[in-house]
Amino acid sequence: METSTFIGSSIFLYIVAFLAVMVVGGYLTYRTSPKRKQRREDKRNKDNLNS
């Protein structure tokens, strides 16, 4: 009985770790996505024109 509890908890931990990796990977992908980078460059160019 203890082994099945241990297996269940380790599966749960694997799922939690997998979700954490997905969240971090998704965040990094969103941060470096081309559309966002383009928007940042447009903003910088606009600021340069104003000053």
C-alpha positions in Angstrom: 0.0 0.0 0.0 2.8 2.4 0.8 4.4 1.9 -2.6 1.2 2.8 -4.5 0.9 6.0 -2.4 4.5 6.8 -3.2 3.9 6.2 -6.9 0.8 8.4 -6.9 2.7 11.3 -5.1 5.6 11.0 -7.6 3.2 11.2 -10.5 1.7 14.3 -9.0 5.1 15.8 -8.5 6.0 15.1 -12.2 2.8 16.8 -13.3 3.5 19.8 -11.1 7.1 20.0 -12.4 5.9 19.7 -16.0 3.3 22.5 -15.5 6.0 24.7 -14.0 8.3 24.1 -17.0 5.4 24.8 -19.4 4.6 28.1 -17.6 8.3 29.2 -17.6 8.7 28.2 -21.2 5.5 30.0 -22.3 6.6 33.1 -20.4 10.0 33.2 -22.0 8.5 32.5 -25.5 6.0 35.4 -24.9 8.7 37.7 -23.7 10.9 37.1 -26.8 8.1 36.8 -29.3 8.7 38.8 -32.5 5.5 40.8 -32.3 6.3 42.1 -28.8 9.9 42.9 -29.9 8.6 44.8 -32.9 6.3 46.8 -30.7 9.2 47.7 -28.4 11.3 48.8 -31.3 8.4 50.9 -32.7 8.0 52.6 -29.3 11.8 53.3 -29.1 11.8 54.8 -32.6 8.8 57.0 -31.7 10.6 58.2 -28.6 13.7 59.0 -30.6 11.6 61.1 -33.1 10.1 63.1 -30.3 13.4 64.0 -28.5 
